[in-house]
Amino acid sequence: MNPSEILKQYWGYNAFRPMQEDIIRSVLDGNDTLALLPTGGGKSICFQVPAMAMEGICIVVSPLISLMKDQVDQLQKRGIRAAAIYSGMSRREIDISLDNCIYGNFKFLYVSPERLKTEIFIERARQMNICLLAIDEAHCISQWGYDFRPPYLEIAEFKREIGIDRLIALTATATKEVKQDIAEKLEMKEVQIFQKSFARSNLSYSAFRLENKEGKLMEVLGNVPGTSVVYVRSRKRTKEIADLLRRNKISADFYHAGLSGQERTEKQSAWINSKTRVMVATNAFGMGIDKPDVRTVIHMDLPDSLEAYYQEAGRAGRDEKKAYAVALYHSQDVDELKDRTNRSIVSLEQIKRTYQALANFFKMAIGSHAFSSFPFNYEQFINTYNLPVVETYAALKKLSDEGLIQMTEGFYEQSKLTFLLDKSETYKFQIANPKLDPVIKTLLRLYGGEVFVGYAKIKEKDIGSLLKTDKVQVRKWLKFLHDSEVIDYQPALDSATITFLTPRQDADKLPIDPKQIEWRRKLALEKANAVIDYMKSTECRTQIFQRYFDEETSLTCGVCDNDLEKKKHLKASEIPVDKVEEVLESPRNISELRALMASYTQDQIMEALRILIEDKKVVESEGKFSLNS
């Protein structure tokens, strides 16, 4: 099938969004491709559709387990075979997943960048017919990015070793330096770069400096009906603000990484299905969530970077209808952001101390436990070794960034099982063990032949209902079948984990460069200052984003708070629409228009241009305006 037929059959859409088809064509033509599409721009379609149009499997490199799981679930619902390998899976489960990708006609395999270095993965990848390597969140490869992950630097070596000749890298945000870094570090040849404008005509940005942020929050939610996300920095604040909203008769809930995975899944589902209107959350909420009708995203605290703010704010208005991104702050928030940024870049000594404490916590000898995962309770860990709360978390993040460990926030993983015996051997076991025959028959009745080729997600409650017993007894039976090596049974997982990605090292000899730590501190401060400048600025807010992400434009958005303030002072009679149209007999930039129309201000000329563009009478290209022929 061609791309349009694939889109229609599997996704149900009649047409691609702007730029998607060009990106897909570039991939199918064999070009190394870099796609920059803002949050909600449909990045996954850009590698999923071309992979479906080719023979073989697409390997997708992604940094977050929650994103992998979400995309795999979405693909499976569409009848597309997909798998993911991530920390916490048993060796047997990894083995079966890799075999399915070699022999089972699977189309997608999602992995973390750390997994590409393991011998078992490299060996199995050589046996796969890989049609495409897709790098999601590609900004993670760049030291200039806001979320640098050194393991991403290993991707080029993996690509060379396996002999993969078709690659696409995707990200929502990238500055000029980051774009160059992505192409260079991934060894992309004659790369085709596609960058959708960072301007969102339906999204109105605003920032308010005030003391009573809660009052302004109530005002915004009162004025703008519809679904909302409210971002705060601390877990405690999520509950406090949600309680405040509920006291004021606004349907609200709270969300943070400290909740159990099952709780987060249930809260997220209620919000997605509009049973909850407002979700008050830390930045743990939102990645991979595709809810198009969010009307407001409100930040009660300052984010760490413009990249993070643009992504979080961009979760509003994905349905292309009017939406609002509102930032609320006061002078103390500015000082707190600077202090927080300084404290997030910890000393090498603190990093070593934290690593040693981890090794002691899990009783690990030097040279042991590569790719071993352990349940992890952060509060218990810091209390055991009397470690500082903020600095220790920052040290763990640095150890993760350096590819030494992987931290996984608790996520809910449903129970699953697979049969280790084939059908004939299973039948013999049933004959020999008549008491367990009803259990096995119930499993086959509920989950069918799928349990013989891979892992099926199960619900002990459903099994118990058919067998007229409770979940406790069902788990005992499944545990016995597991111990008898009839099945591999993995009970539901609902805890945070730490995975050691390398054998445990001597803490005093960790391969971390102190000069790099200092450079990252300065870069983080620059990013924090960019956030502060954005909040205080009187410029068009969309233009600030466009300039930051290396997009040249002279046209203001006309819908942000700063532009609306300027527009207040313009009368309709003062907007020179006819005059602008008259002087555009040939393409002009804004400087030329101002020279030709010296009696008008830049704001008047801009407003006239915006009206003409909305009426499709004028178009902008490479900073010049011309009549739309």
KOLKOL-395741 format. One record per residue (C-alpha): x, y, z. Coordinates in steps of 0.2 Angstrom, whole numbers, padded with zeros to 4 digits, always signed. Layout:
<nodes>
XYZ;...
</nodes>
This chain:
<nodes>
+0000+0000+0000;+0005+0018-0003;+0007+0030+0012;-0011+0037+0010;-0019+0020+0010;-0009+0015+0025;-0014+0031+0034;-0032+0028+0030;-0033+0009+0034;-0023+0009+0051;-0026+0027+0057;-0043+0031+0049;-0037+0048+0043;-0040+0054+0025;-0026+0066+0023;-0009+0069+0031;-0005+0085+0042;+0006+0098+0034;+0024+0092+0031;+0020+0074+0036;+0019+0068+0018;+0035+0077+0013;+0044+0069+0028;+0038+0051+0024;+0043+0053+0006;+0060+0058+0011;+0062+0043+0021;+0055+0031+0008;+0067+0039-0005;+0081+0033+0007;+0087+0050+0014;+0093+0053+0031;+0079+0064+0038;+0078+0076+0053;+0060+0081+0057;+0056+0095+0069;+0037+0095+0073;+0031+0105+0088;+0021+0095+0102;+0005+0088+0094;+0012+0089+0077;+0011+0070+0073;+0029+0065+0074;+0026+0046+0076;+0016+0045+0060;+0032+0051+0051;+0041+0035+0055;+0027+0023+0058;+0019+0025+0040;+0035+0023+0030;+0040+0008+0040;+0023+0000+0036;+0026+0003+0018;+0043-0006+0018;+0048-0024+0021;+0056-0027+0038;+0055-0020+0056;+0058-0002+0062;+0069+0000+0078;+0063+0015+0088;+0075+0023+0100;+0065+0032+0114;+0071+0038+0131;+0055+0035+0141;+0047+0019+0146;+0030+0028+0147;+0031+0034+0129;+0037+0017+0123;+0022+0008+0132;+0010+0021+0125;+0015+0019+0107;+0016+0000+0108;-0002+0000+0115;-0008+0012+0102;+0000+0001+0088;-0007-0015+0094;-0025-0008+0095;-0023-0004+0077;-0018-0022+0073;+0000-0018+0070;+0013-0030+0079;+0025-0020+0090;+0035-0024+0105;+0046-0014+0118;+0061-0019+0128;+0064-0009+0144;+0071-0011+0162;+0062-0022+0174;+0058-0035+0160;+0064-0053+0164;+0078-0060+0153;+0066-0073+0146;+0053-0060+0141;+0067-0050+0132;+0072-0066+0124;+0054-0070+0118;+0052-0052+0112;+0068-0052+0102;+0064-0069+0094;+0047-0062+0089;+0055-0047+0080;+0066-0059+0070;+0053-0073+0066;+0036-0066+0071;+0033-0052+0057;+0034-0038+0070;+0034-0021+0063;+0041-0010+0077;+0053-0013+0091;+0055+0001+0104;+0071+0002+0115;+0081+0013+0126;+0097+0020+0119;+0106+0010+0133;+0100-0007+0126;+0109-0004+0109;+0125-0007+0118;+0121-0025+0125;+0128-0040+0117;+0112-0049+0116;+0103-0035+0107;+0117-0032+0095;+0118-0051+0091;+0099-0052+0088;+0098-0036+0078;+0110-0043+0066;+0097-0057+0062;+0083-0044+0060;+0078-0037+0043;+0079-0018+0049;+0071-0006+0037;+0072+0010+0047;+0080+0016+0063;+0070+0030+0071;+0077+0041+0084;+0063+0049+0095;+0067+0064+0106;+0083+0067+0096;+0088+0083+0105;+0094+0071+0119;+0109+0067+0108;+0115+0085+0110;+0125+0093+0124;+0117+0109+0119;+0100+0102+0122;+0090+0104+0138;+0089+0085+0141;+0106+0078+0136;+0108+0059+0137;+0126+0052+0133;+0119+0035+0129;+0112+0043+0113;+0130+0045+0107;+0131+0026+0105;+0118+0026+0091;+0129+0030+0077;+0141+0016+0082;+0126+0004+0082;+0120+0010+0065;+0137+0006+0058;+0139-0011+0066;+0122-0017+0061;+0123-0009+0043;+0107+0001+0044;+0106+0013+0030;+0090+0022+0033;+0087+0034+0048;+0075+0047+0054;+0078+0058+0069;+0063+0067+0077;+0061+0081+0090;+0048+0094+0095;+0061+0107+0100;+0079+0111+0094;+0090+0126+0093;+0102+0129+0079;+0116+0121+0089;+0106+0106+0093;+0100+0103+0075;+0119+0103+0069;+0123+0092+0084;+0110+0079+0079;+0115+0078+0061;+0134+0077+0066;+0132+0064+0081;+0121+0053+0071;+0132+0054+0056;+0118+0059+0045;+0123+0060+0026;+0116+0074+0015;+0102+0076+0029;+0085+0082+0023;+0079+0094+0037;+0060+0098+0039;+0055+0111+0051;+0037+0116+0054;+0035+0133+0060;+0035+0136+0079;+0021+0148+0077;+0004+0142+0083;-0010+0154+0077;-0023+0147+0088;-0013+0147+0104;-0012+0163+0114;+0003+0165+0126;+0003+0177+0141;+0013+0180+0157;+0007+0188+0172;+0018+0195+0186;+0007+0196+0202;+0006+0191+0220;-0010+0182+0221;-0007+0168+0208;-0021+0157+0215;-0034+0171+0212;-0028+0173+0194;-0029+0154+0192;-0047+0155+0197;-0051+0169+0185;-0043+0161+0170;-0052+0145+0173;-0068+0155+0176;-0066+0164+0160;-0061+0149+0149;-0072+0134+0149;-0065+0117+0145;-0051+0105+0150;-0035+0112+0158;-0018+0107+0164;-0010+0116+0179;+0008+0114+0181;+0017+0116+0198;+0034+0111+0204;+0031+0101+0220;+0021+0086+0223;+0013+0094+0239;+0007+0109+0228;-0002+0097+0216;-0014+0091+0230;-0015+0109+0238;-0021+0117+0222;-0032+0103+0217;-0041+0104+0234;-0042+0123+0231;-0051+0120+0215;-0063+0107+0221;-0068+0119+0236;-0072+0131+0222;-0083+0119+0213;-0071+0115+0199;-0068+0097+0195;-0050+0094+0198;-0037+0080+0202;-0018+0079+0206;-0004+0069+0198;+0014+0067+0201;+0027+0053+0200;+0026+0049+0219;+0009+0041+0216;+0007+0022+0212;+0007+0018+0194;-0011+0012+0195;-0016+0028+0203;-0008+0038+0189;-0016+0027+0176;-0033+0029+0183;-0031+0048+0186;-0025+0051+0168;-0039+0040+0161;-0052+0051+0170;-0044+0067+0163;-0042+0061+0145;-0061+0055+0145;-0066+0072+0152;-0073+0065+0168;-0060+0077+0177;-0059+0095+0170;-0042+0101+0178;-0027+0091+0181;-0014+0099+0193;+0002+0091+0190;+0021+0091+0190;+0030+0090+0174;+0029+0071+0175;+0012+0073+0167;+0009+0075+0148;+0022+0066+0139;+0014+0055+0125;-0003+0060+0130;-0014+0065+0115;-0029+0075+0121;-0034+0087+0107;-0046+0098+0117;-0036+0105+0131;-0041+0124+0132;-0029+0130+0144;-0011+0126+0151;-0007+0136+0166;+0010+0137+0174;+0010+0142+0193;+0029+0140+0194;+0043+0144+0181;+0049+0130+0171;+0068+0126+0169;+0070+0131+0150;+0060+0138+0136;+0061+0121+0127;+0052+0113+0142;+0039+0127+0143;+0036+0127+0124;+0032+0108+0125;+0021+0109+0140;+0012+0124+0134;+0010+0116+0117;-0002+0103+0125;-0016+0116+0123;-0026+0117+0107;-0020+0102+0097;-0037+0102+0089;-0032+0119+0081;-0046+0128+0091;-0043+0144+0102;-0032+0139+0117;-0022+0148+0130;-0005+0146+0138;-0004+0156+0154;+0012+0158+0165;+0009+0166+0183;+0024+0171+0193;+0031+0184+0206;+0048+0191+0209;+0052+0177+0222;+0049+0164+0208;+0063+0172+0198;+0075+0170+0213;+0069+0152+0216;+0072+0147+0198;+0090+0153+0198;+0093+0145+0215;+0085+0129+0209;+0096+0129+0193;+0112+0131+0203;+0107+0117+0215;+0103+0105+0201;+0121+0104+0195;+0129+0095+0209;+0147+0092+0213;+0157+0077+0208;+0159+0073+0226;+0140+0072+0229;+0138+0061+0213;+0151+0049+0219;+0144+0049+0237;+0126+0045+0229;+0133+0031+0218;+0142+0023+0233;+0126+0024+0243;+0116+0015+0229;+0129+0001+0229;+0128-0001+0248;+0109+0000+0247;+0107-0014+0235;+0123-0024+0242;+0132-0024+0225;+0150-0029+0223;+0162-0020+0211;+0160-0028+0193;+0143-0035+0196;+0125-0033+0191;+0125-0025+0174;+0108-0022+0168;+0100-0027+0184;+0084-0019+0190;+0079-0016+0208;+0063-0009+0216;+0068+0009+0223;+0060+0019+0237;+0068+0037+0236;+0063+0042+0253;+0069+0026+0261;+0086+0028+0252;+0090+0046+0257;+0084+0043+0275;+0095+0027+0276;+0111+0037+0272;+0106+0054+0278;+0107+0062+0260;+0101+0079+0255;+0084+0078+0246;+0087+0090+0231;+0105+0087+0228;+0104+0068+0229;+0090+0068+0216;+0101+0079+0205;+0115+0067+0207;+0104+0052+0202;+0099+0062+0187;+0117+0065+0183;+0121+0047+0185;+0107+0043+0173;+0112+0056+0161;+0130+0048+0160;+0122+0031+0156;+0127+0023+0173;+0110+0020+0179;+0092+0022+0173;+0079+0029+0185;+0061+0023+0181;+0047+0032+0190;+0034+0020+0196;+0022+0015+0182;+0008+0002+0182;+0012-0013+0172;-0002-0026+0171;+0001-0044+0175;+0006-0055+0160;+0011-0072+0156;+0016-0084+0142;+0017-0103+0140;+0034-0111+0140;+0027-0128+0134;+0020-0130+0117;+0002-0135+0115;+0005-0154+0115;+0016-0153+0131;+0004-0142+0139;-0010-0155+0136;+0001-0169+0144;+0003-0158+0159;-0016-0156+0160;-0018-0175+0160;-0005-0177+0173;-0012-0163+0184;-0031-0163+0184;-0033-0150+0198;-0024-0137+0187;-0033-0142+0171;-0048-0129+0174;-0035-0116+0177;-0026-0119+0161;-0042-0121+0151;-0048-0104+0158;-0032-0096+0153;-0034-0103+0135;-0052-0098+0134;-0048-0080+0140;-0032-0076+0130;-0032-0089+0116;-0017-0094+0106;-0008-0078+0110;-0001-0085+0126;+0010-0098+0115;+0019-0085+0105;+0021-0071+0117;+0016-0062+0133;-0003-0059+0136;-0008-0046+0148;-0020-0054+0160;-0032-0049+0175;-0032-0061+0189;-0049-0055+0194;-0056-0061+0177;-0048-0078+0179;-0055-0079+0197;-0073-0074+0191;-0073-0089+0179;-0066-0101+0192;-0077-0094+0206;-0062-0090+0217;-0053-0074+0222;-0037-0066+0215;-0026-0073+0230;-0030-0091+0225;-0027-0087+0206;-0010-0080+0210;-0006-0095+0220;-0010-0106+0205;-0001-0096+0192;+0014-0095+0204;+0014-0114+0205;+0013-0116+0185;+0027-0103+0185;+0038-0113+0197;+0033-0129+0187;+0040-0120+0171;+0023-0122+0162;+0021-0103+0161;+0032-0088+0164;+0020-0077+0175;+0025-0059+0179;+0013-0051+0192;+0008-0033+0191;+0022-0021+0193;+0019-0005+0202;+0035+0003+0209;+0049+0014+0204;+0065+0005+0199;+0084+0008+0197;+0093-0001+0184;+0112-0002+0183;+0117+0000+0165;+0135-0005+0168;+0144-0017+0180;+0145-0008+0197;+0160+0003+0197;+0172+0010+0210;+0164+0026+0215;+0181+0035+0216;+0184+0031+0198;+0167+0036+0189;+0170+0042+0171;+0163+0059+0174;+0172+0075+0169;+0171+0090+0182;+0174+0102+0168;+0159+0095+0159;+0148+0097+0175;+0153+0116+0176;+0149+0119+0158;+0132+0111+0160;+0129+0122+0175;+0133+0138+0165;+0121+0131+0151;+0107+0128+0163;+0109+0145+0170;+0108+0152+0152;+0092+0143+0149;+0084+0148+0165;+0088+0167+0161;+0080+0164+0144;+0064+0159+0154;+0065+0175+0165;+0068+0186+0149;+0053+0178+0141;+0042+0181+0156;+0047+0200+0158;+0047+0204+0139;+0035+0215+0130;+0039+0207+0113;+0028+0196+0104;+0029+0179+0113;+0028+0168+0098;+0042+0178+0090;+0053+0175+0105;+0050+0156+0103;+0053+0157+0084;+0070+0167+0087;+0075+0155+0101;+0072+0140+0089;+0081+0148+0074;+0066+0152+0064;+0067+0168+0055;+0051+0179+0054;+0046+0197+0055;+0027+0194+0058;+0020+0195+0075;+0006+0183+0081;-0007+0196+0086;-0015+0185+0099;-0002+0185+0114;-0004+0196+0128;+0009+0209+0122;+0002+0210+0105;-0016+0211+0111;-0010+0226+0122;-0003+0235+0107;-0018+0231+0097;-0029+0240+0110;-0022+0257+0105;-0025+0254+0086;-0041+0260+0078;-0048+0251+0063;-0046+0267+0053;-0027+0267+0057;-0024+0250+0050;-0017+0253+0032;-0023+0237+0024;-0026+0245+0007;-0009+0254+0007;+0001+0238+0011;-0008+0228-0002;-0004+0243-0014;+0015+0243-0011;+0017+0224-0012;+0018+0224-0031;+0034+0215-0027;+0040+0205-0012;+0046+0216+0002;+0053+0213+0020;+0047+0223+0035;+0061+0235+0034;+0057+0240+0016;+0038+0241+0020;+0042+0253+0034;+0053+0264+0023;+0039+0265+0010;+0026+0268+0023;+0035+0280+0035;+0019+0289+0041;+0014+0272+0049;+0021+0263+0064;+0027+0245+0063;+0013+0240+0074;+0000+0247+0061;+0009+0239+0047;+0010+0222+0056;-0008+0222+0060;-0012+0226+0041;-0001+0211+0036;-0009+0200+0048;-0027+0204+0041;-0021+0201+0023;-0013+0185+0028;-0028+0179+0037;-0038+0184+0021;-0026+0174+0011;-0022+0189+0001;-0003+0189+0006;+0009+0176+0010;+0026+0176+0019;+0042+0167+0014;+0059+0169+0020;+0055+0185+0029;+0047+0193+0014;+0029+0197+0010;+0021+0196-0007;+0003+0195-0014;-0004+0178-0015;-0005+0175-0034;
</nodes>
